[in-house]
Each structure stands twice: as C-alpha cells, then as structure tokens.
Amino acid sequence: MLLMLTAIYFALTGNAFAADEPTVTDAIHAVDAMWVIVAGVLVFFMQAGFALLEAGATRMKNAGHIAGKNILSFAIATLVFWAVGFAITFGAGNSIIGTSGWFLNVAEDQVKDVFSSLAWTDTPLAAKFLFQLVFAGVSLAIFWGGIAERAKLIVYFVFGALFIGFVYPVVGHWIWGGGWLSTLGMQDFAGSTVVHLAGGTAALVGALLLGPRIGKYNKDGTSNNIPGHNTVYSVLGVIILWFGWFGFNPGSTMAANGTFFTYVAMTTNLAAAAGAVAALITAWAVLGKPDIGYMLNGVLAALVAITASCAFVKPWAAVVIGAIAGIIMVFSVIFFDRVVKVDDPVGAFSVHGVAGIWGTLSTGFFAAPDLVEKTGVGKPGLFYGGGLEQLWVQFLGVAASFAYVFIASLIILLVIKVTVGLRISREEEIIGLDVSEHGASGYPEQLPNGGSYGKATEAF
C-alpha cells in the first residue's frame, strides 16, 4: 500500500522514483494527494445532482436542455479556469486579484511562490487545480438554476466564460487567494460566500433581468405554482448533492493526515439533517402541507450554510446553523416569489445566496476558540467571548462579495441583453427549450407530435 500511494504521488507531481525506499513523508504526501483527488471527484459528481434536481424541478419540455447544460457548463468552466480563473484566484498579485500563473504555466521550483496562497498544503499543483476547478463549476451551476426554462443557449457560453474568468475568481482571491479579506481573517472554510453566495447572487441578477416565465404571475400580481415534472429526480439529485458535499467540505482540509477531515464531515452531516427536518416542519406550519420540495431545499440550504463554518464550530452549533438555514430558506423562497415577484424556479438565491450569507455570518457567533486555533484563521465568535470583531469581518466579506458579484453580473448580462439577447421568444418558451434550442425532446414519446417543433401548447 505504501508503494502504491507513493507511486500515485510521484505520478501526480511528475517526479520519477528515486533509488531510495519511499519515506514516511512520501507516504503522507501520497495519501493527501489521493484524498484531494477523491474529494474533487465527489464534488464533480455534484454536477449529476444538479442535473437531476433542476430537471426534476422544471417541466418535461425543458428537461433535456436543463440536464445537458451541466455538461456544457462544466466544460466551459474547465477551459476558462485553466486559462485565467485559477491564476486570478490563487496567483500572486495584489489584494484585489492574482496576476500570475496563467494557464498553469509555472516552473516546478516556482509553484510555491506563484501560488503562495495554496502553499499551506503540499499536494501537487495538478491536484490543487482540479479540486478548485470543481468548486468553480458548482458556483456556475447554481446560476443556471435561477434562469431555468427561458434563457438563450448563447448566454451559457458568454456569461459562463466571463463568470468563471473574472467574477468568481475575484471573490475567491479576496477570501482564499491572499486578498484583502483573507488578511482580515475572514472565515469561509469551503465557500459559503466564495462558491454559493457568488453563484446565488448571479442567479438573482439573471432572474431579475429575464423576468418571470409565461404563466407564473397573474394580472393582479398573484403567483402561480409551476410544478416540476419529476419529484423523484429531484430527490435523487439532492441525495447525490448531499453525498458530494462529503468531498466539498472535508476535502477542503486538503489533507488526510491528522484526520481533521472526519470532524468536518460530521458537522456537515449534522447540519444537513437539521436543515431537512426544520424546513419540512416550517413549510408544514406555514403552507399547511409538509412540502417535499421545501425539505429538499432545506437540506441544500443547511449544507450551504455549514460550508463556511464546518471547521470552526462544535457539533451542537452545526445543528443550530443547519436548522436556522432550513427555516430562513422557506421564508426567503416565499418572500421572493410572492412579494418581490422574482421567478427563481429552483430557489437558487434563497438556497445558495441567503443561506450562504447566514452560514458565513454564523462563524461570527459560533466559532470555537480551539477550532479557530487549529485552522489558524480569524478569531473566536461572539458566543465564545470573542466580541463583535469576527462578526464584523464576516459581515464585511458578505457585503463586499455580494456587491461585486451583483454589479459585475448585472453589467455582463445587460451587455448580453442589448447585443445577442437573453431570453428566448414566447413561441420558443411555449414549445420548450429541448425542441426550440436543440431540435429534440427529452421525452419524445410523451409529448405532442413526438416532441417535434410545432403543434405546441402551453399544456406541456
């Protein structure tokens, strides 16, 4: 086993075997590298979860398009993050952006200098890149949920490339890449703000500019429910996302040595469970029925919230954080749907934006002194005698990140709107994106005329 793990390590680093026997240090590096890759694969598998969740939560006439866009989205993210995104996020530069490391074209003896913000882990650069890439891919996937069922395919190309190239990386650099929020000690262990608030905020902007789907609101402003076509798909999607989160949060330790990742896995799971129960009970009390969709979003909201705090809080606090996330998500979805009248088909901003804000702020209350010392980031929270200092840093980070992503996304989407356009035509929306954008239905046997273009009604 020692030889196998060491061989994997040397393969990832590009080094050949030395004549000497592998050392304990070599074995530790090999185990850490393997753990980072496995965790990255778990996070990548979350793309399957998003595909099922979003396709199930929308209508069958758009299912193929919505599921398939996850492939396109991740492909775009991969190429752009390799070219510029990783460098802007983690490359040496200034307090605002990284300015070095383009295309990962860095000599081996300069890697720790160019990517000094990641020098705290000895895993190979290739492993670091792959792990951070799947995070960026998740953030972009969140955006698509908010604009589901009515955006042109060209938006995926243009916004996807610009978001991964110049929006997401800036926030990442501020918090993770040695930027100004990092120097203040902002606590965002695995990305409640970097990944989820960024993606959720972009989704909010997209939903605002696109406007509601046909039939969503009546003339008097009342909201109509547009149910998804397959709850079972959505349930399976959330299970896959929950499963993938065991790579998302524990993998952010970037090391298997010391087993701290097991503690992070525990707090992550406790929060998710609390969020599921709290959201279901809240929806039951408010809406009169224990709505399955709210329970599913409760799981995700809790996972989003604990993502920032999983390494900083005690198990009891993880339960509290998850439960509160599930509760506020329910009220947030209702508020944006009925009061603000934003048509967000999967509740992307409520689940990832609002819960991301709560999760990031939560360490300002619950960060435990021994865990803060262990991670070496920030200070203890208010409830542990730390005062308001850490809470203020968390608030500042949330406010600045939200403002930047909102403004940057607004500018990009407005330019797209006045040039190539954001929204498909009324006829195309009625027909569905599967046929109008791709010429083939995801369910040809179940739709009129075999799902071909024409003879479409708003009934399907």
ChimeraX attribute file (.defattr): number of C-alpha atoms within 10 A of each C-alpha:
attribute: neighborCount
match mode: 1-to-1
recipient: residues
	/A:1	7
	/A:2	14
	/A:3	14
	/A:4	11
	/A:5	19
	/A:6	24
	/A:7	19
	/A:8	17
	/A:9	23
	/A:10	18
	/A:11	14
	/A:12	17
	/A:13	17
	/A:14	12
	/A:15	10
	/A:16	9
	/A:17	12
	/A:18	8
	/A:19	6
	/A:20	6
	/A:21	9
	/A:22	14
	/A:23	12
	/A:24	11
	/A:25	10
	/A:26	18
	/A:27	20
	/A:28	20
	/A:29	24
	/A:30	28
	/A:31	21
	/A:32	25
	/A:33	30
	/A:34	22
	/A:35	23
	/A:36	25
	/A:37	21
	/A:38	16
	/A:39	25
	/A:40	26
	/A:41	17
	/A:42	22
	/A:43	30
	/A:44	23
	/A:45	18
	/A:46	27
	/A:47	24
	/A:48	20
	/A:49	26
	/A:50	25
	/A:51	25
	/A:52	25
	/A:53	30
	/A:54	26
	/A:55	30
	/A:56	26
	/A:57	25
	/A:58	23
	/A:59	18
	/A:60	23
	/A:61	28
	/A:62	27
	/A:63	26
	/A:64	20
	/A:65	25
	/A:66	27
	/A:67	21
	/A:68	15
	/A:69	16
	/A:70	22
	/A:71	15
	/A:72	14
	/A:73	20
	/A:74	21
	/A:75	13
	/A:76	20
	/A:77	29
	/A:78	20
	/A:79	16
	/A:80	21
	/A:81	30
	/A:82	20
	/A:83	17
	/A:84	22
	/A:85	33
	/A:86	29
	/A:87	28
	/A:88	29
	/A:89	34
	/A:90	30
	/A:91	28
	/A:92	23
	/A:93	20
	/A:94	15
	/A:95	17
	/A:96	19
	/A:97	24
	/A:98	28
	/A:99	16
	/A:100	20
	/A:101	25
	/A:102	17
	/A:103	15
	/A:104	20
	/A:105	12
	/A:106	16
	/A:107	10
	/A:108	11
	/A:109	8
	/A:110	11
	/A:111	18
	/A:112	19
	/A:113	13
	/A:114	22
	/A:115	24
	/A:116	16
	/A:117	19
	/A:118	20
	/A:119	13
	/A:120	9
	/A:121	17
	/A:122	16
	/A:123	25
	/A:124	21
	/A:125	21
	/A:126	14
	/A:127	21
	/A:128	19
	/A:129	19
	/A:130	19
	/A:131	25
	/A:132	19
	/A:133	24
	/A:134	25
	/A:135	22
	/A:136	27
	/A:137	26
	/A:138	23
	/A:139	25
	/A:140	30
	/A:141	27
	/A:142	28
	/A:143	28
	/A:144	28
	/A:145	29
	/A:146	28
	/A:147	29
	/A:148	26
	/A:149	27
	/A:150	23
	/A:151	20
	/A:152	20
	/A:153	16
	/A:154	14
	/A:155	18
	/A:156	20
	/A:157	14
	/A:158	14
	/A:159	19
	/A:160	24
	/A:161	21
	/A:162	19
	/A:163	27
	/A:164	26
	/A:165	24
	/A:166	19
	/A:167	27
	/A:168	27
	/A:169	28
	/A:170	27
	/A:171	27
	/A:172	29
	/A:173	30
	/A:174	27
	/A:175	29
	/A:176	25
	/A:177	31
	/A:178	26
	/A:179	24
	/A:180	18
	/A:181	24
	/A:182	22
	/A:183	15
	/A:184	18
	/A:185	17
	/A:186	28
	/A:187	34
	/A:188	29
	/A:189	24
	/A:190	24
	/A:191	28
	/A:192	29
	/A:193	36
	/A:194	30
	/A:195	27
	/A:196	34
	/A:197	31
	/A:198	35
	/A:199	32
	/A:200	33
	/A:201	29
	/A:202	34
	/A:203	29
	/A:204	26
	/A:205	24
	/A:206	25
	/A:207	26
	/A:208	18
	/A:209	16
	/A:210	21
	/A:211	16
	/A:212	18
	/A:213	20
	/A:214	14
	/A:215	12
	/A:216	18
	/A:217	18
	/A:218	10
	/A:219	7
	/A:220	6
	/A:221	11
	/A:222	12
	/A:223	16
	/A:224	12
	/A:225	10
	/A:226	14
	/A:227	13
	/A:228	20
	/A:229	18
	/A:230	18
	/A:231	19
	/A:232	13
	/A:233	19
	/A:234	26
	/A:235	21
	/A:236	18
	/A:237	24
	/A:238	23
	/A:239	18
	/A:240	21
	/A:241	26
	/A:242	22
	/A:243	17
	/A:244	22
	/A:245	25
	/A:246	22
	/A:247	26
	/A:248	30
	/A:249	28
	/A:250	29
	/A:251	26
	/A:252	21
	/A:253	24
	/A:254	24
	/A:255	23
	/A:256	20
	/A:257	13
	/A:258	8
	/A:259	11
	/A:260	15
	/A:261	22
	/A:262	15
	/A:263	14
	/A:264	25
	/A:265	19
	/A:266	16
	/A:267	27
	/A:268	30
	/A:269	24
	/A:270	23
	/A:271	32
	/A:272	29
	/A:273	20
	/A:274	24
	/A:275	32
	/A:276	26
	/A:277	19
	/A:278	26
	/A:279	33
	/A:280	25
	/A:281	20
	/A:282	23
	/A:283	23
	/A:284	16
	/A:285	11
	/A:286	13
	/A:287	12
	/A:288	10
	/A:289	12
	/A:290	16
	/A:291	15
	/A:292	17
	/A:293	18
	/A:294	26
	/A:295	24
	/A:296	24
	/A:297	30
	/A:298	34
	/A:299	30
	/A:300	29
	/A:301	39
	/A:302	38
	/A:303	38
	/A:304	35
	/A:305	37
	/A:306	40
	/A:307	30
	/A:308	29
	/A:309	31
	/A:310	33
	/A:311	31
	/A:312	33
	/A:313	27
	/A:314	19
	/A:315	18
	/A:316	12
	/A:317	23
	/A:318	30
	/A:319	23
	/A:320	20
	/A:321	30
	/A:322	35
	/A:323	27
	/A:324	23
	/A:325	36
	/A:326	37
	/A:327	25
	/A:328	20
	/A:329	30
	/A:330	25
	/A:331	16
	/A:332	17
	/A:333	24
	/A:334	16
	/A:335	14
	/A:336	17
	/A:337	21
	/A:338	16
	/A:339	12
	/A:340	10
	/A:341	18
	/A:342	24
	/A:343	24
	/A:344	24
	/A:345	24
	/A:346	24
	/A:347	26
	/A:348	29
	/A:349	30
	/A:350	28
	/A:351	30
	/A:352	33
	/A:353	30
	/A:354	24
	/A:355	34
	/A:356	33
	/A:357	25
	/A:358	27
	/A:359	33
	/A:360	30
	/A:361	28
	/A:362	28
	/A:363	32
	/A:364	30
	/A:365	20
	/A:366	24
	/A:367	28
	/A:368	24
	/A:369	17
	/A:370	13
	/A:371	17
	/A:372	19
	/A:373	13
	/A:374	12
	/A:375	14
	/A:376	11
	/A:377	18
	/A:378	24
	/A:379	26
	/A:380	27
	/A:381	25
	/A:382	19
	/A:383	14
	/A:384	14
	/A:385	11
	/A:386	18
	/A:387	15
	/A:388	16
	/A:389	15
	/A:390	25
	/A:391	25
	/A:392	14
	/A:393	22
	/A:394	27
	/A:395	19
	/A:396	16
	/A:397	28
	/A:398	22
	/A:399	13
	/A:400	14
	/A:401	24
	/A:402	23
	/A:403	14
	/A:404	17
	/A:405	24
	/A:406	21
	/A:407	15
	/A:408	19
	/A:409	23
	/A:410	18
	/A:411	13
	/A:412	15
	/A:413	22
	/A:414	16
	/A:415	13
	/A:416	16
	/A:417	15
	/A:418	9
	/A:419	9
	/A:420	11
	/A:421	16
	/A:422	23
	/A:423	20
	/A:424	19
	/A:425	13
	/A:426	12
	/A:427	13
	/A:428	19
	/A:429	23
	/A:430	20
	/A:431	25
	/A:432	29
	/A:433	28
	/A:434	27
	/A:435	22
	/A:436	23
	/A:437	17
	/A:438	13
	/A:439	11
	/A:440	18
	/A:441	26
	/A:442	21
	/A:443	15
	/A:444	15
	/A:445	10
	/A:446	13
	/A:447	16
	/A:448	15
	/A:449	12
	/A:450	13
	/A:451	23
	/A:452	17
	/A:453	17
	/A:454	13
	/A:455	10
	/A:456	18
	/A:457	11
	/A:458	11
	/A:459	8
	/A:460	16
